[in-house]
Each structure stands twice: as C-alpha cells, then as structure tokens.
Amino acid sequence: MRRTGTAYTPLGVLPEVTPKPGASVLFRGGLLVTQDPGRRVVRGDLLVQDGRIAAIGSLASAAADEVVDASNFALVPGFINTHTHVAMGPLRGIADDRDLGGFLERLFAVDARRVDADVEAGAALGIAEMLLSGTTSFLDLYYMEDAVARAVERLGIRGFLGWAVLDPSMTTQKGVPVENARSFIGRWKDHARVTPLAAPQGVYVCSEETWRKTRELADATGTLCHFHLSETRREVQELQQKVGERPAAWLDRIGFLGPRMVAAHGVWLTRREIDTLAQRGVGVAHCASSNLKLATGGVAPVVEMQMAGVRVGLGTDSVASNNSLSMLREMHVAGLLQKNHRWDATALTAQALLDMATREGAHLVGRSTDLGSLEVGKQADLVLVRLDHPTVVPARPEAIVSHLAYSASEEAVDSVYVGGECLVRRRALVREPWDPIRGAAEQAAASLWAP
C-alpha cells in the first residue's frame, strides 16, 4: 500500500482489472462489521464464491480469482433502503421550501408529463447515487416501473419495485393500475436483480375495492406489498371523516393488512394501530429526513413500534422531499430525531440504527435469510468503507458502528459489491461511466423543469 502524508492512495489495494461477475473474491484482513446475531466486529478474511459468502475467519490457505487487501477497510453489509421513488432523481430541488400541499401540487403537475425515457434516466441517476453511498438494495414505489427495472439491470443493484396502484379515476396511468401492476409482475418475476410487486399509493387515492384487489394480487403472486400509511395528520383526519376510522384500523377491518407488507412513514399511529401492525406482521419504513423537510408534524413512534414487535427499516423517500438517497445520512438524522424528541440520548442507539439499515431492511423485503449481514451462505452484498477517511477516524473496532451511524461520509465508501460483483470500485461506477448517466438526467430535468 502506498502512503502519501497522512492519507493513502489506494493503488494496489484493489486489482486494476475488475473480474467478471461470478469470479471468486478473497478480502484479506478487513475489519468485518458482520451484523450477525452476535453483532461481531472482528479482523479477518472473507471469501466470496458464486456470489455468496463462502467463508469468514482466518483463511491463510484460501485462494481466489481476485484478492483484495482489505486491511484499510471496514467490510459492512450493503444498506437496504426500504422506501423511495428512485426515478424522481431529476426533480431534486424542484419543490423545495413548500408545505406538503404545494409540494404535491408541483410534483403531480410534473409527473403527468413524464415519459418512459426520462423515468429510466432518473432511475439510473438515483441508483448511481445509492450505489456510491453504499446502498445495495432498495424498495421503490412509482409507476412506469419497467423503466426503473431496466436501470436496475443496467447498473446491477437489487431493486424491489412496486408498481403504483390507485383508483383509475385518480391516475394518469393508461388502463387499470392494478392490472398494470399484474402485468409488470408477470414481466419481471424471474429476473435476478429485480423483484416486482404491487404498491397501493395510499388511502387518499385508493378505494376499498382497490385495496382488496391489490391484496388479492399480492397473495396470488406471492409478492410483497408496499404502501404509504399515516404520513400526515390530514390524511388521517380525512379518512376518519369519510369512514369513521383511522387508516391502519380501516385497512385491517377490510382485510388488507398481513405479512409481506411494508408501510412507509407511519408517523401518525396510535398504540392500538401499532399493536395491529405487529399482530399482522406489517413492517414500517421510517423516513425521518423527508418527514422533517416536509414539516408533516409529529415524530414517527419508532421506539414504540419496535417495543411492540413491529420491524422497522429506514427509507430515504425521494430526492424531491429528502434531496438525498444516502442511508448514512438517514441513519444520522433518524437517530438524532428520536433522541431529541424523547429527551433520551439512549433512544435508537448506533447499533439499532445500523440494524435498521441492514438486518431490519432485509426482513422487510422478505430476504432476511439472504441479505442484511455478513454470514456464510448469504449473498455477498457488501461495502468497503475507508478506515483512513477523516469521518471514520479513529478507526477503532469498538467505534466503527458509531462512526457508520453518526459520522461517516458518503466519500468514505470506496467500493461496493452486489452478489459478489464489484459495482463501485475506488468510488467509480463499474458497469457504466458516470458522465452519460449525468448527461441523460440533465436532459430529462431540462424538460421537466420547464414551466
């Protein structure tokens, strides 16, 4: 390893030539943040074969197609973003500093003009941002998801893609949204990095019939179901005026709630609703930054949900409402928000935040046996974090989880692997260069930002 002053130049650490997908990889001497059941942080080697973790420990006699000197890196499970609208990348900053009504009015007007090509360009932009900040899987809710799926396949991330379902009278989609979702699931169900699903938008645009048909579709296809739930006080009050019940209670009464479901936000929930979500096995994606920026009021009862047995992951929401897809930043904000709100510095510890970004996210997307930790047999979705980066110093094993939750910059992410394939190397995308992705996104933005 070559050193220059106090910073290192990572020449010779990673091979100059990226091996083909499926090649074996041996990481030697890394600081392994395993996120296993014991949450071990250990120095050791990690061997990847056929896209999965084959061995962990002292592997002096092991050999591989690619050998990485990982002594100056922490190896961390890839982050799992459990709620976003990734194709909205070109809309970053388009509706800032507006209340929720003004924000939605601006976004709905722009969305109505979107076409397949700019959705794919936006998705590629968002995926690039996520990969470069250590995210290896994301759960999406949007329409034109075929375009998002193509961007997933181009760049190699794992996409759990929910086709937006709402009442036909409430959408600009052609055809019936639930049938569009059914067709989308059929087209993409057998793709390695794409997991299709149906995603009811929310109680404000979905009738009881739409919720029922979406649940039937999810049951028939064995897929996840992702939806917005109790994000705002107005959403809750309007449904109460309409049906006499709060959203979670109403969805349970009509028979919608069940396992393999992820509700986004969950800010305005009562204790009874939290218990209902726990009993039905519904997970929740906490989106702290987005809710704060849109001033939706209240603070999601994350601690109460966890105590009741609700699995809670982290989501960034879109760059139109968060302005960032960084899960490192999301951990930081979520932790500070809960601590300050509860007057309790022990609320949502660094370890709990990292769990939400990895293990809990894997559970929410139905892949807890496959993703979310560095364990033998699991997919080799992992991130190499520079231990000499200013935001990760002092690089002590007992502090690394704290650094990841509270201080690590996206710039500390050096390389990213998904299924053992290197997708980011020395902060550069591997499958496609950055400039064409940026250029396509700028071109899409030019038409979308026009008055």
N, C-alpha and C positions, 0 to 999 in steps of 0.2 A: 504494500500500500504506500503510495507517495503522499508525503505531507508537505504543506506549504504554510509556514507560520503556525497558527493555531487551528486552521481549517484544513480539511483534507480534500484532495482531488480524487474522486473515486475511480481512477484508472486502474485496471487490473482487478478490481473487486468483482465486477460483473463481466462476463465474456463479451468481446466485441460483437460476435455474431450470435443472434438470437436463435436458439434451437427451434426446430419445428414443433408444432403442437403434438403432445403425446410423448415427447422426449422426457427421460428421467432427469431430475434435478436434485442435487445434494447441497443443502445450505449448511455450511460448517461454522460452528462456534457462535451462532446468533444468540441474542437474548430472547428467549421464547416466551411470549405472553400467551400462554396456552388457552386460557379461558376454559379449561377442562373443569370437571366437577370440583376439583380442589383449588381452582384458580391459581395453578402453579406458575411462577415466573422463574425460569431456570436457564442457565447457559447450556447449550448443547447443539446437536446436529439434527437436521430434519431432512428426510428423504422422501421425494415425490416420485411415484411411478404410476403411469397410466392415468394421470390427472388426479390421483388421490395420495393422501399422506400414507406412506408405507411403513415408516419407522421414525421414532423420536428417541434421542438419547445420545450416548457416546458411540459414534458409528465410524470408528477409525478405519475399519477394513472395507467400508462401503465405497462403491464407485457409481458414477452416473454419467449421462451424456453431457450434462452441464454441472460444473462445480462452482458454487458461489462462496467466496469468503465473506461470511455474514457477521464477522466479529465486531464490526462497527454499526450494526443494525439491530433494532428490535424487530422480531417477526410477530405480527399481530394478525388475528383473523380479519378478513375483509369486512368492512362495515356494511350493514343492511339497512337501507333507507326504506322505511315502511309506509311512507306516503309522499307522493309527489305528482306533479304534472310536468313531466320532463320536457315535453315538446314546446313548452312556453319559454324556452331559452331566449328567443329574440325579443321577448316582451319585458325583459329585465328593465325596471325603471319606468315603464310606460304609464303606470298609475300610482306613483308614489304620493305619500302625504295626503291621501284622501280617506274619508271614512268608508266603511265597508260598502255602503250603498253606491257611492261614487266610484269606488274601485270596481265593483261588479258591473256597473253600467259601462265603464270604459272597456273592461275585458270582454263582455258579451258582444259589444259592437265590433271589436277586433276579431274575436273568434268566428263571427259569422262570415268573415272574409277569407278565412284560412283555406288553403288548398293542400293537397297531398304533399307536394314538393317542399313547401315551407315547413310543414309539420315534421317531415323527415330531417330537414336541415336543423330545425330547432332541437329535435331529439338527439341528433348527433352532437350538437353543442353541449346539451345538458349531460349526456353520457361522458363526453370528454372531461367535463368539469368534475363529475363524480369520480371517474377513474383516477384522475390526477390528485384527488384528495382522499383516496383510499376506499371508496365505496365499490363493492364488487357485485351487489345485488340491489334491486330497487323494486318497489311496488308502486305501480302507476295507475292513475285514473284519468282517462281522456277519451276522445273519440279519434277516428282515423288511426286506430292503433296498429293497423298494418304498416303504416309508415314508421311508427315507433319501433315495431318489430324488425323492420329492415335495418334500422340504425343499430339496434341491439346486435343483430347478426354481423353487421359490418365491424363493429368495434369490440365485440366479444364479451361484454358484461352480461350478467344474468338479469333478465327483465321479467317481472311478474306483472303482466299487462292487463289492466281492467278496462274493458270497453264500457264507456259511459252509457248507462241505461236511464231513461226518463220517459215521461209520458209523451206520446207522439205529438201532442198539441203544444209541448213545451220545448221543442228542439228544432234545430236547423238541419238535423240529420235527414238524409233521404231514407224512406222506408220506416219500418218499426224498429226502434232502438234495441228491444230485447231480441229481436230476430237478427239484427245486425251483430249483436254480441254472440248469438248462437253460431252464426256463420264464421265469425272471427275465431272462436274457439275451435271449430272444425278445421279451419285452415292451418292453425299453428300448434295444435295439441302435441305433435310428435317432434317438435324442434328442440334441440339440445339446450339452448340458452334462453328460449322463450317459453314462458308458462302463461297461457291465455286464461282469462277469467272474465266474469261479468261484474260491473260496478255501478250499482244504483247511485245516482247523484246525491239524493237527499230527500227528506220528507217534503220539502218545499216544491219539488217538481215531480214527485213520484206518487201516484195513487196507490191505494191498497192492491188493486189488480196488478200494477206494475211490480210492486214488491213481491207479491205471490209468484208471479211468472218468473221473476229473476231467481227466486229461491228454488223453484222447480227446475230451472235450467242448471243451476249450480249442482243440485242433487243428481240430476240426470247425467251430467258430465263429470262429476267428481271433482269440480274445480273450487277454488277459493271464491269468496265474495267480498268486495271492498266497497265501502260507502262512507259518506260524511255523516257525522252524528253529533247533534247538540253542540255545534261550533259557536253559535251566538244565542244570546238571550231572546232576540227577536224570533229566531227560528223556533225556539221552544214555545214562546208565548202564542205565536200564530197557530201552531198545531193544537195547542190547548184550546184556543178559541174555536177551532174547527171541529175537533173530535173529542175534546174534554180530557185528553191525556197528554203526557209528555212523550217525546219521541221514542225513547228506549222502551217505555211501558207499552206504548201503542204497537210498536214493531213486535214486541213479544206476544201481545194479545192476538195479533193477526197471524201468528205462527211463523214469522220470518226468522227470528233470531236462532242461531245454532252454531255448532262448531265450524271450523274452516272459514270464519268470518273475521274481518279486520275493520273496525270502525275508526275513522280518522277524527281527531280532535278530542271529543268527549269532555269539553270544558264545563258545560252546564248540566251536570249529572247530580241526581240526588243519591243518598246512600242506598235507597231501595233500588234504584236503577243500577247502581254499581253491583249490588248483590245479584240482580237479574243477569247482568252481563257475565258475572263469574259463573253462575249456575248454568248458563247456556254455552259457556266456553268461547265467548266472543273476546278477541283481543282488541287492544286500542293502540293507535299510533299517536303519540304525543308530539305536537308541533308547536313548541314553545315560541320560537322566533316569529313565525307567521302570525300567531295569535297576538303577540305583543305589538307587532308592527301595525296590524290592522285595528288594534285597540278594541278587540271584541269583548273586553271586560272579563272579570273573573280570572281564576287560575285553575287549570285542569287539576282535579283531585288525584294526582298520580300516586301519592303515598297511600291514600285510602283505597284506590283500586288495587294496588299491589298487596295491601294487607288483606283485602277481600278475596284475593286469588285471581284477579284479572291479570293476564300477561300484557305488559306494556312495552312497546318498542318506541323508537324515535323516528320522526319523519321531518323532512325539511319543508314540505309543501313546495310550491313553485317559486321560481325566481321573481315572479311578479309580486309576490307577497312576502317573500323572505329575502330575496336578492342574492341568496347563496344556496348552493346544494352541498355544502361542506358538513359532514357529520361530526367532524372535530369541533366545529363551531357550535353545532346543535347540542352536543353534549355539554359544552361550557355554559351556554345560555340556559338550558333546561335545569342544570344543577343550581345555578345562581338564583333562578326564578323561584324554585321550590324552597331553597334555604331562606331567602329573604321573606317570602310570603308567609312561611310558617314560623318565622323567628327561631329557626332551629338549624344551626350550622351542620348538624349531623344528617339532615334530610338529604336523600339522594346522594350517597357517597360516590367517590370517584369509581369505585368498583361497581356500584349499582348502575352508574351511567354507562360504563363500558359494557356491562351485561346487556343493557337495553339496546346498545348499538350493534351487538353481535349475537349473543345467545338468544335473547328475547326476540330479536328480529327474525332469527331463523325459525323460532317456534311459530311466530305469527304467519310466516309464508308457508308453513307446513313442511319445513325441511330441517327440523331440529336434529334428525339423525344424520344429516348430510352436511350441514353448514353451521357456522357460528362459533367454532372453536378449532384449535389445532390438536386433533386427536387422530390416532391411527384409524384408517378406513374412511375418513371424511374427505370431501372434496378439498383440493389444495387451493383454496381461495385465501390468499394471504397478502399482507402488505409489509414492505421493508421500510422502516422508519429510521432515519439517520439519527444516531445517538450523539453525533457531534454538532447537531443543529442547535443554535442558541436557545430555542424554545424547549429543548429536551435536556439541557444541561442543568444540574449534574445528572449524568446518566446512570443513576444507581438503580439496581433491580427493585429495591423497595419503594422507589418513587415513580417508576415508569407508568404505572396505571394512573397515578395522579397527573402526570405530565400529559398523557393522552386525553384525559378528561378536561383539564383546565388550561393547558398552555400550548400544546403542540400546534404549530402552524402547518397549513397545507404544504408549505415549501419543505417541510421535514419528510414528506412522503417521497421516497426515492424510486421505488419500483412496486409494481402491483401484478399479482398472478391470479388468474381465474382458471380453475380446473388444471392447474399446473402450467398453464400457458402464460407467458410474460406478455402483459398488455401495456404496461408502462415500464420503461427502462431509463434510469437516470433522468426522470421527470420528462420523458418524451413518449408520446403515444407510439406504439409499435405497429399496429395494423394499418393505420393511416396517418399521414402527416397532419399537423395542426392547421397549417395555413389554409388549405382548401376547406376544412370544416368551418373555420372562422369566416372565410370569404362567403360561403353559402349562407351562413347565419346572418351576416351583414346584409346580404342581398335580400333575404327574407324580411329582415327588420325594415329595410327601406320601403317596402310596400305596406307592411303592417302599421308602421308609424305614420304613414301619410294621413292627412286629415280626411 
